[in-house]
Amino acid sequence: EIVLTQSPGTLSLSPGERATLSCRASQSVSSNYLGWYQQKPGLPPRLLIYGASSRATGIPDRFSGSGSGTDFTLTISRLEPEDFAVYFCQQFDSSPPLLTFGPGTKVEIK
Amino acid sequence: QVHLQESGPGLVKPSETLSLSCAVSGYSISGGYYWGWIRQPPGKGLEWIGGINHSGSTYYNPSLKSRVSISGDTSTSHFSLNLMSVTAADTAVYYCARIMPAGGGYYFDYWGQGTLVTVSS
Protein backbone atom coordinates (compact mmCIF):
# COMPACT_ATOMS: atom_id res chain seq x y z
CA GLU A 1 0.00 0.00 0.00
CA ILE A 2 1.28 3.43 -0.97
CA VAL A 3 1.55 5.83 1.96
CA LEU A 4 1.42 9.57 1.35
CA THR A 5 3.18 12.10 3.57
CA GLN A 6 2.65 15.85 3.32
CA SER A 7 4.90 18.69 4.38
CA PRO A 8 4.95 21.00 6.07
CA GLY A 9 2.19 20.18 8.53
CA THR A 10 1.35 23.86 8.81
CA LEU A 11 2.34 26.72 6.54
CA SER A 12 2.02 30.28 7.89
CA LEU A 13 1.87 32.86 5.12
CA SER A 14 0.38 36.27 4.32
CA PRO A 15 -2.14 37.04 1.58
CA GLY A 16 -0.33 37.65 -1.70
CA GLU A 17 2.50 35.26 -0.89
CA ARG A 18 3.32 32.06 -2.75
CA ALA A 19 2.49 28.73 -1.11
CA THR A 20 4.36 25.53 -1.95
CA LEU A 21 2.95 22.29 -0.54
CA SER A 22 4.65 18.92 -0.84
CA CYS A 23 3.22 15.41 -1.11
CA ARG A 24 5.60 12.47 -1.08
CA ALA A 25 4.65 8.84 -1.78
CA SER A 26 6.30 5.74 -0.30
CA GLN A 27 6.35 4.19 -3.78
CA SER A 28 5.99 5.58 -7.27
CA VAL A 29 2.43 6.71 -8.00
CA SER A 30 1.14 4.94 -11.12
CA SER A 31 0.92 7.27 -14.12
CA ASN A 32 0.73 10.28 -11.84
CA TYR A 33 -2.70 9.32 -10.46
CA LEU A 34 -2.40 12.11 -7.91
CA GLY A 35 -5.00 14.67 -6.89
CA TRP A 36 -5.18 17.65 -4.55
CA TYR A 37 -8.14 18.85 -2.49
CA GLN A 38 -8.91 21.94 -0.43
CA GLN A 39 -11.03 21.69 2.71
CA LYS A 40 -12.43 24.52 4.79
CA PRO A 41 -13.90 24.04 8.28
CA GLY A 42 -17.30 22.38 8.28
CA LEU A 43 -17.27 21.76 4.53
CA PRO A 44 -16.42 18.75 2.34
CA PRO A 45 -13.17 18.72 0.40
CA ARG A 46 -13.09 20.32 -3.04
CA LEU A 47 -11.14 18.80 -5.90
CA LEU A 48 -8.47 21.21 -7.17
CA ILE A 49 -6.05 19.13 -9.23
CA TYR A 50 -6.19 15.68 -10.81
CA GLY A 51 -3.62 13.72 -12.80
CA ALA A 52 -0.93 15.62 -10.87
CA SER A 53 -1.28 18.79 -12.94
CA SER A 54 -4.77 19.21 -14.44
CA ARG A 55 -7.02 21.78 -12.83
CA ALA A 56 -10.56 20.68 -12.02
CA THR A 57 -13.53 22.59 -13.40
CA GLY A 58 -13.78 26.14 -12.06
CA ILE A 59 -10.45 26.14 -10.22
CA PRO A 60 -8.53 29.44 -10.57
CA ASP A 61 -5.23 29.34 -12.41
CA ARG A 62 -3.32 30.48 -9.32
CA PHE A 63 -3.51 26.81 -8.31
CA SER A 64 -1.06 24.54 -10.10
CA GLY A 65 0.18 21.00 -9.59
CA SER A 66 3.42 19.40 -10.63
CA GLY A 67 5.60 16.39 -9.99
CA SER A 68 5.90 12.73 -10.87
CA GLY A 69 6.93 9.42 -9.41
CA THR A 70 7.08 9.93 -5.65
CA ASP A 71 7.28 13.73 -5.33
CA PHE A 72 4.41 16.08 -6.04
CA THR A 73 3.82 19.77 -5.39
CA LEU A 74 0.79 22.02 -5.15
CA THR A 75 1.59 25.69 -5.71
CA ILE A 76 -0.69 28.62 -4.99
CA SER A 77 0.94 31.51 -6.81
CA ARG A 78 -0.59 34.37 -4.80
CA LEU A 79 -2.65 33.53 -1.73
CA GLU A 80 -6.14 35.01 -1.61
CA PRO A 81 -7.98 35.27 1.74
CA GLU A 82 -10.25 32.37 0.74
CA ASP A 83 -7.24 30.06 0.16
CA PHE A 84 -6.46 29.63 3.85
CA ALA A 85 -7.57 26.05 4.43
CA VAL A 86 -6.31 22.47 4.74
CA TYR A 87 -4.99 20.77 1.62
CA PHE A 88 -4.92 17.00 1.07
CA CYS A 89 -3.24 14.95 -1.63
CA GLN A 90 -4.83 11.69 -2.83
CA GLN A 91 -3.56 8.85 -4.98
CA PHE A 92 -5.12 5.88 -6.77
CA ASP A 93 -3.51 2.47 -6.86
CA SER A 94 -5.06 -0.09 -9.20
CA SER A 95 -3.82 -3.33 -7.68
CA PRO A 96 -5.93 -3.75 -5.67
CA PRO A 97 -8.13 -0.69 -6.26
CA LEU A 98 -7.33 1.68 -3.41
CA LEU A 99 -7.65 5.42 -2.96
CA THR A 100 -5.59 6.94 -0.16
CA PHE A 101 -5.14 10.45 1.19
CA GLY A 102 -2.21 12.24 2.74
CA PRO A 103 -2.55 13.68 6.26
CA GLY A 104 -2.97 17.24 5.06
CA THR A 105 -1.20 20.61 5.19
CA LYS A 106 -2.86 23.54 6.90
CA VAL A 107 -2.25 26.90 5.28
CA GLU A 108 -2.88 29.57 7.90
CA ILE A 109 -2.71 33.34 7.96
CA LYS A 110 0.55 34.65 9.35
CA GLN B 1 -25.48 20.29 -11.27
CA VAL B 2 -24.73 17.07 -9.41
CA HIS B 3 -25.95 17.06 -5.81
CA LEU B 4 -25.39 14.43 -3.14
CA GLN B 5 -27.03 14.24 0.28
CA GLU B 6 -26.25 11.81 3.08
CA SER B 7 -28.89 10.62 5.52
CA GLY B 8 -29.01 8.24 8.45
CA PRO B 9 -28.76 7.98 12.23
CA GLY B 10 -26.34 10.29 13.97
CA LEU B 11 -25.83 7.91 16.86
CA VAL B 12 -25.05 4.20 16.69
CA LYS B 13 -24.36 1.83 19.58
CA PRO B 14 -21.11 -0.16 19.75
CA SER B 15 -21.26 -3.55 18.01
CA GLU B 16 -24.25 -2.47 15.90
CA THR B 17 -24.40 -1.65 12.19
CA LEU B 18 -23.98 1.86 10.84
CA SER B 19 -26.29 2.42 7.88
CA LEU B 20 -26.23 5.51 5.68
CA SER B 21 -27.87 6.44 2.43
CA CYS B 22 -26.81 8.92 -0.24
CA ALA B 23 -29.37 10.56 -2.50
CA VAL B 24 -28.00 11.67 -5.85
CA SER B 25 -29.65 14.26 -8.06
CA GLY B 26 -28.57 15.88 -11.28
CA TYR B 27 -26.96 12.69 -12.57
CA SER B 28 -28.02 9.06 -12.86
CA ILE B 29 -25.95 6.62 -10.75
CA SER B 30 -26.21 4.20 -13.67
CA GLY B 31 -24.64 6.79 -15.95
CA GLY B 32 -21.06 5.62 -15.94
CA TYR B 33 -19.28 7.07 -12.91
CA TYR B 34 -18.35 5.41 -9.64
CA TRP B 35 -19.93 6.42 -6.33
CA GLY B 36 -18.17 6.17 -3.01
CA TRP B 37 -17.98 6.75 0.71
CA ILE B 38 -15.23 8.56 2.60
CA ARG B 39 -15.00 9.26 6.30
CA GLN B 40 -13.15 11.78 8.45
CA PRO B 41 -12.81 11.41 12.24
CA PRO B 42 -13.21 14.77 13.99
CA GLY B 43 -10.07 16.86 13.49
CA LYS B 44 -8.34 14.15 11.46
CA GLY B 45 -7.68 13.09 7.89
CA LEU B 46 -9.71 11.39 5.18
CA GLU B 47 -10.20 7.66 4.67
CA TRP B 48 -11.78 6.07 1.59
CA ILE B 49 -14.24 3.37 2.64
CA GLY B 50 -15.31 1.96 -0.70
CA GLY B 51 -17.26 2.49 -3.88
CA ILE B 52 -19.70 1.08 -6.38
CA ASN B 53 -19.78 1.52 -10.14
CA HIS B 54 -22.65 1.99 -12.57
CA SER B 55 -23.05 -1.76 -13.08
CA GLY B 56 -23.06 -2.58 -9.37
CA SER B 57 -19.47 -3.78 -8.93
CA THR B 58 -18.07 -2.85 -5.54
CA TYR B 59 -14.58 -1.98 -4.29
CA TYR B 60 -13.59 -1.68 -0.66
CA ASN B 61 -10.68 -0.40 1.36
CA PRO B 62 -8.90 -3.61 2.48
CA SER B 63 -8.68 -2.24 6.03
CA LEU B 64 -12.49 -2.18 6.28
CA LYS B 65 -13.48 -4.85 3.76
CA SER B 66 -14.57 -7.44 6.31
CA ARG B 67 -17.16 -5.05 7.81
CA VAL B 68 -18.38 -2.99 4.85
CA SER B 69 -20.99 -3.38 2.17
CA ILE B 70 -22.10 -0.79 -0.39
CA SER B 71 -25.15 -1.13 -2.60
CA GLY B 72 -26.96 1.00 -5.15
CA ASP B 73 -30.56 1.49 -6.26
CA THR B 74 -30.75 3.01 -9.70
CA SER B 75 -34.55 3.28 -9.54
CA THR B 76 -34.32 5.78 -6.68
CA SER B 77 -30.83 7.12 -7.46
CA HIS B 78 -29.56 6.23 -4.02
CA PHE B 79 -26.55 4.28 -2.86
CA SER B 80 -25.97 3.00 0.63
CA LEU B 81 -23.29 2.11 3.16
CA ASN B 82 -23.44 -0.55 5.85
CA LEU B 83 -20.60 -0.80 8.34
CA MET B 84 -20.94 -3.66 10.80
CA SER B 85 -19.67 -4.17 14.34
CA VAL B 86 -18.84 -0.52 14.92
CA THR B 87 -16.64 0.80 17.72
CA ALA B 88 -15.80 4.29 18.94
CA ALA B 89 -13.03 4.36 16.31
CA ASP B 90 -15.74 4.51 13.65
CA THR B 91 -16.97 7.89 14.92
CA ALA B 92 -16.51 10.27 12.00
CA VAL B 93 -18.11 12.54 9.48
CA TYR B 94 -19.20 10.29 6.63
CA TYR B 95 -19.24 11.73 3.11
CA CYS B 96 -20.68 10.30 -0.07
CA ALA B 97 -19.08 11.40 -3.31
CA ARG B 98 -18.97 10.85 -7.03
CA ILE B 99 -15.74 9.27 -8.23
CA MET B 100 -14.49 10.73 -11.48
CA PRO B 101 -12.30 8.62 -13.75
CA ALA B 102 -9.59 10.67 -15.46
CA GLY B 103 -6.68 9.35 -17.44
CA GLY B 104 -6.76 6.04 -15.60
CA GLY B 105 -6.92 7.58 -12.14
CA TYR B 106 -9.94 8.20 -9.93
CA TYR B 107 -10.82 11.34 -8.02
CA PHE B 108 -13.75 12.64 -5.96
CA ASP B 109 -15.32 15.50 -7.90
CA TYR B 110 -18.70 15.99 -6.19
CA TRP B 111 -19.26 15.56 -2.47
CA GLY B 112 -22.19 15.54 -0.09
CA GLN B 113 -22.11 17.88 2.88
CA GLY B 114 -21.28 15.01 5.23
CA THR B 115 -23.04 13.56 8.23
CA LEU B 116 -21.53 13.05 11.67
CA VAL B 117 -22.01 9.58 13.07
CA THR B 118 -21.09 9.01 16.69
CA VAL B 119 -20.62 5.52 18.10
CA SER B 120 -21.58 5.50 21.74
CA SER B 121 -23.77 3.61 24.14
Interface residues (C-beta under 8 A of the other chain):
Chain A: E1 S30 S31 N32 Y33 L34 G35 Y37 L43 P44 P45 R46 L47 Y50 G51 S54 A56 T57 F88 Q90 Q91 F92 S94 P96 P97 L98 L99 T100 F101 G102 P103 G104
Chain B: G36 G45 L46 E47 W48 Y59 N61 P62 Y95 A97 I99 M100 A102 G103 G104 G105 Y106 Y107 F108 D109 W111 G112 Q113 G114
